[in-house]
Amino acid sequence: MKEKKIRIEKKSILDEVIGRVENSAYCFMINYDGLTVDVMTKLRRELDAQSSKMTVIKNTFLANVAKKQEWPEGAEKWFSGPTAIVTGSGDVSEVAKILVKFAKDNEKMHVKGADFEKQLLGPSEVEALSELPSKDTMRAMLLSTLNAPATKLVRVFNASLLQLLYALKAYEEKGGAK
């Protein structure tokens, strides 16, 4: 089978998209059909705040990206209709929250799927990902969990010392330390 030759301009765009996906922590695929320019601009601004970038992409390019990234079979079901990809290095759960919220607010848009840590996620899995706490919240939870035993130990030691001090104070007040 003979491979089609790609024009230099298209090859350049394809290489840029492949590079962006390769250097990204995630790649969400969304259907943006029916969204106005204003809504798309608002979505792009929210994604920019999370170090993410949304790019409209031809489905044939996305198929080439999938081949290059070695996505498993089944991903091709997402290569139809108007498609945009969201790539970046920000907090993946925050980006998923933005996309899921936008999809709920704009009925015409929907999340097709995602590539995250070499796993393909369907729309329901992306929604589950959006319900996870952010990295900062998870770090705070971990630190508080690790810190809790030390805090309790300090309280136990303080309680013993306080009881001893109270006993000495009571003894002094009774006149035992004359």
Buried (B, 14 or more C-beta within 10 A) or exposed (E): EEEEEBEEEEEEBBEEBBEBBEEBBBBBBBBBEEBEEEBBEBBBEBBEEBBBBBBEBBBEBBBBBBEBBEBEEEBEEBBEEBBBBBBBEBBBBBBBBBBBEBBEEBEEBBBBBBBBEEEBBBBEBBBBBBEBEBEEEEEEEEEEEEEEEEEEEEEEEEEEEEEEEEEEEEEEEEEEEE
